[in-house]
Amino acid sequence: MEMKVLCDIIAEVLNVDPKEISPNMTFTGDLGADSLDVYQIVLKLEDTFDIHLTNEKVTKVSTVEEAVALIKRERGN
């Protein structure tokens, strides 16, 4: 579930097809996100999953798969 929701959020913020997003893609390199895009994605994730993501945790994430793992950890899954 986390992967689909994350892909939908990424697609909305970056205006890309969610079906084209794969777990090993990087936010800045492969998806072309800048710091504002990443910030928007983080805010939407926090609202959607009712979690709080610190800057320290977010800066350690570079791929979609790492973001899914972070969401799962923060949700206690």
N, C-alpha and C positions, 0 to 999 in steps of 0.2 A: 504494500500500500504506500509506504513512504516514497518509493521510487517513482510511482506514477504521479503522486501529488507533487513531488519535487520537479519532475519533468514538465508538468503542467505549469508550474510557477515559473520555471526557467523559460519556457516557451512564451509565456505571457510577457515577461519582462524583456526578453531579448528578441521577441518577434521571430521565433524559429519554430519549425515543426517539431512537436514533442516526440514524434516517432523517430526522428533523426538523432535524438540524444541517446548516447550510450554511456554505461557506467564508467568507462575509462577516460572519458572526455574531461579536459581541464576547463575550468570556467574562463580563465583569461586567454589561454592559448587557443584551444579548439573552438570555444563558444564565443570568443570575442568580447567577454564582459569586461567593463571597466569597474573602478571602485564604486561608483554610484549604482551600477547595475547589481553588483554583489550586495551592497547595502539594501537595495530594494528587495532582493531575493531573501535576505536574512530576515527582514521585517515581516515579509509575507509568511515565511516559515514559522517565525515566532507566533504570529497570530493564528495560523492554521493549526499548529500542533500544541499551542499553549505552553511553549517552552521559552527559556531565555538563553540566548547564545552570546557568550562574551566575545570580545574582540580577540582575546588570546586563543580561544577555541576555533574561531572562524579563520584566523590567519594560518592555522595549521592544515586547513582543508584546501586541496587544490583540484580534486576530481569530484565528479558527481557521486561516485561510489563512496568516497570518503565522507561526503555530505550526508548520504543516506545512513552511514554508520554513526555519524555524530547525532543525527536526529533520533535514531534508535536508542543510543546511549542516554540522551537527554530525556527521552520518554520512559526510560526504564525497561526497555524491551531487550 
